[in-house]
């Protein structure tokens, strides 16, 4: 008995081309891969912060003042967001005052914060820098997480991305976001 097998012919080059996505699909990227990134440039602004605050107070929404908010668009709902906030803030007239800059969500989650105890009340912007990571557990929408930059000082005003004496964006405050595969 003879068994004859026939199979359709195919072009190997064509099949390989079909498999070549030009890039690895997001779902197949290895753990730790950066999927997307964004830079949030905080505009030059002055935030009135009069009130009392202490070094041991958690920088919740109730204890801080709104600076600005940013929505980071993600590709995967299962990824995390991490990054760094870096830049200058002028707290003129803040001799002996604690000050804080924090990144929070719309609820109670604090992702990162920078603290300084101001000892000099000159126009000398200080760096408020911190790293952060968000596992998306406290976000309403894991594909579009919203972040709020908030601050506090017992002094009158905090000046972001600028000095007290001017409104020029000469000291930019930026937040770098990266979507990372878990």
C-alpha positions as CSV (number, residue, x, y, z in Angstrom):
1,X,0.0,0.0,0.0
2,X,1.3,3.4,-0.9
3,X,0.3,6.6,1.0
4,X,0.8,9.8,-0.9
5,X,1.0,13.0,1.1
6,X,0.6,16.3,-0.5
7,X,1.1,19.6,1.2
8,X,0.6,23.0,-0.1
9,X,3.7,24.8,-1.2
10,X,4.7,28.0,0.6
11,X,7.3,30.7,0.2
12,X,9.6,30.6,3.2
13,X,10.7,34.3,2.7
14,X,7.0,35.4,2.7
15,X,6.3,33.4,5.9
16,X,9.3,35.0,7.7
17,X,8.2,38.5,6.6
18,X,4.8,37.8,8.1
19,X,6.5,37.0,11.5
20,X,8.7,40.1,11.4
21,X,6.7,42.8,13.2
22,X,9.4,45.4,12.9
23,X,9.2,45.5,16.7
24,X,8.4,43.2,19.5
25,X,4.7,43.3,20.4
26,X,4.2,45.0,23.8
27,X,2.7,41.8,25.3
28,X,5.9,39.8,24.4
29,X,8.4,42.3,25.8
30,X,10.6,41.0,28.6
31,X,10.1,42.2,32.2
32,X,11.7,45.6,32.8
33,X,11.3,46.8,29.2
34,X,10.2,50.4,28.8
35,X,7.1,50.5,26.6
36,X,6.5,54.2,26.4
37,X,7.7,57.4,28.1
38,X,6.6,61.0,28.5
39,X,7.9,64.3,30.0
40,X,5.6,66.6,31.9
41,X,6.9,70.2,31.9
42,X,5.3,72.0,34.8
43,X,4.6,75.6,33.6
44,X,6.0,78.6,35.6
45,X,3.5,79.1,38.4
46,X,3.2,80.5,41.9
47,X,1.1,78.5,44.4
48,X,-0.2,80.1,47.6
49,X,0.6,77.7,50.5
50,X,-0.1,79.5,53.7
51,X,-0.9,77.2,56.5
52,X,0.8,74.9,59.0
53,X,2.6,71.8,58.1
54,X,5.1,69.7,59.9
55,X,7.9,67.3,58.8
56,X,6.0,64.3,60.1
57,X,2.8,65.1,58.2
58,X,2.0,62.7,55.3
59,X,1.7,64.9,52.2
60,X,-2.0,63.9,51.5
61,X,-4.3,66.0,49.3
62,X,-5.8,67.6,52.5
63,X,-2.4,68.7,53.7
64,X,-1.1,70.0,50.4
65,X,-1.9,72.5,47.6
66,X,-2.6,71.7,44.0
67,X,0.1,72.7,41.5
68,X,-1.0,70.8,38.3
69,X,-2.2,67.5,37.1
70,X,-1.1,65.1,34.2
71,X,-2.6,62.1,32.5
72,X,-0.1,59.5,31.3
73,X,-1.4,57.4,28.4
74,X,-0.3,53.7,28.7
75,X,-0.3,50.9,26.2
76,X,-0.9,47.9,28.6
77,X,-3.2,47.8,31.6
78,X,-0.9,45.3,33.3
79,X,2.2,47.5,33.2
80,X,3.5,49.8,35.9
81,X,4.6,53.5,35.8
82,X,7.9,54.7,37.3
83,X,9.9,57.8,36.9
84,X,11.5,60.8,38.5
85,X,10.5,64.3,39.3
86,X,13.2,66.9,39.1
87,X,13.5,70.7,39.1
88,X,13.7,73.9,41.0
89,X,11.2,75.5,43.3
90,X,11.7,78.9,44.9
91,X,10.3,79.4,48.4
92,X,11.2,83.0,49.0
93,X,10.4,84.2,52.5
94,X,10.6,80.7,54.0
95,X,13.2,81.0,56.8
96,X,12.8,78.0,59.1
97,X,9.9,76.4,57.2
98,X,9.4,72.8,56.1
99,X,8.3,72.5,52.5
100,X,7.2,69.5,50.4
101,X,6.6,68.6,46.8
102,X,4.7,65.4,46.2
103,X,3.2,63.3,43.4
104,X,-0.2,61.8,44.3
105,X,-3.3,60.3,42.8
106,X,-6.8,61.7,43.2
107,X,-7.3,59.8,46.4
108,X,-4.8,59.0,49.2
109,X,-1.9,57.4,47.4
110,X,1.4,59.2,47.6
111,X,3.9,57.9,44.9
112,X,6.8,60.1,45.9
113,X,7.7,63.3,47.7
114,X,10.7,65.6,48.3
115,X,11.1,67.5,51.5
116,X,13.3,70.4,52.5
117,X,13.6,72.5,55.6
118,X,14.1,76.1,54.2
119,X,16.6,78.0,56.2
120,X,17.3,81.0,53.8
121,X,14.7,83.4,52.5
122,X,16.5,84.6,49.4
123,X,15.7,84.0,45.7
124,X,17.6,80.7,45.5
125,X,15.5,78.0,44.0
126,X,16.1,74.6,45.5
127,X,15.9,71.2,43.7
128,X,13.0,69.0,44.8
129,X,13.8,65.6,43.3
130,X,12.3,62.2,44.0
131,X,11.8,58.9,42.2
132,X,8.4,57.1,42.2
133,X,6.6,53.9,41.2
134,X,2.9,53.2,40.6
135,X,1.6,49.7,40.5
136,X,-1.8,50.9,39.3
137,X,-3.7,49.5,42.3
138,X,-4.9,52.9,43.4
139,X,-5.6,54.3,39.9
140,X,-9.2,54.5,38.6
141,X,-8.1,53.8,35.0
142,X,-4.9,51.7,34.6
143,X,-4.6,52.8,30.9
144,X,-4.9,56.5,31.7
145,X,-3.5,57.1,35.2
146,X,-3.8,60.7,36.5
147,X,-1.1,62.2,38.6
148,X,-1.3,65.4,40.7
149,X,1.7,67.5,41.7
150,X,1.1,69.0,45.0
151,X,3.1,71.1,47.5
152,X,3.1,72.7,50.9
153,X,5.1,75.2,52.8
154,X,4.4,77.2,56.0
155,X,5.7,80.2,54.0
156,X,3.3,82.2,51.8
157,X,4.1,80.9,48.3
158,X,6.0,78.3,46.3
159,X,7.2,79.1,42.8
160,X,7.5,76.3,40.3
161,X,9.8,76.5,37.2
162,X,10.6,80.1,38.0
163,X,12.1,82.4,40.6
164,X,10.0,84.6,42.9
165,X,11.1,87.8,41.1
166,X,10.0,86.8,37.6
167,X,7.5,84.7,35.6
168,X,10.1,83.4,33.1
169,X,10.4,79.6,33.0
170,X,14.1,79.8,33.9
171,X,14.1,76.9,36.3
172,X,12.0,74.1,34.7
173,X,10.3,71.5,36.9
174,X,9.8,68.3,35.0
175,X,8.4,64.8,35.7
176,X,9.6,61.9,33.6
177,X,7.2,59.0,33.3
178,X,8.0,55.5,31.9
179,X,5.6,52.6,31.3
180,X,7.4,49.4,32.3
181,X,6.5,45.7,31.8
182,X,6.1,43.9,35.1
